[in-house]
């Protein structure tokens, strides 16, 4: 099972962009709601309203936008789900209370919040009213329950194919990946169809960073092999070939940081300075070994790896020989 944080990481990177949020609103939400929004006023709210109890559920993506003829300010709460949630209303209500409590503390005018759940899991999402949680609830008793609704964007079960309505390059790549990340063949087909989109995004610095994020998401979150992913991105253009090298450096850096941390912890447990030094060296060695192994999977040769690590070619060949022995 793929860790949920991998999906959350890509979701937050993608939906931090107002153009992605605006495109999803216009493509996926009901017209009677989206037409009332002045998309030009869409603004990301940076303040966090997630407490410890909610931290495992929310990535905290909140936007303000003007709504209706009176142009009142409302908040849009975007929440990501890669697996069905049995009681989503309870999480939503808790978040709303946190938000309104913070507004009262700051003596701000209270604003309504429209929760929007973006779902792309395999199991069917069962959307039901909150009163269904309570067995044998009468109409009278139901009137005392919070009437908290939410919009659901189900990227997997989308009979109307709202994907075709997306305009932003960022939104197209985001929806395409979230929709197919767990389906190997569909993902390959989607990437083939989005080659021009990816190439256009890679033409500027911001888009290039997003394509790198998408590449890493596919690498961590899909069942495609490293060879398949590299082949697809290299077939797009020289710009995406460059992104592959940058992504490989990210893998290496994260591996080194983990290795150093593990090494230091090992040394501290030994309680002596020598142990710390040995631990760090061992951590660096293991991290380098993992980094070279990853680059070999990407089809890179010894010379390229030596240049990336700034190591003598002879040393890299020793590492490669060690990896080969361990794999036998």
Secondary structure, 3 states (H helix, E strand, C coil): CCCHHHHHHHHHHHHCCHHHHHHHHHHHCCHHHHCCEEEEEEEEECCCCCCCCCCCCCCCEEEEEEECCCCEEEEEEEEEECCCCCCHHHHHHHHHHHHHHHHHHCCCCCCCEEEEEEECCCCCCCCCCHHHHCCCCCHHHHCCCCCCCCEEEECCCCCCCHHHHCCCHHHHHHHHHHHHCCCHHHHHHHHHHCHHHHHHHCCCHHHHHHHHHHHHHHHHHCCCCHHHHHHHHHCCCHHHHHHHHHHHHHHHHHHHHHHHHHHHHHHHHHCCHHHHHHHHHHHHHHHHHHHHHHHHHCCCCHHHHHHHHCCCHHHHHHHHHHHHHHHC
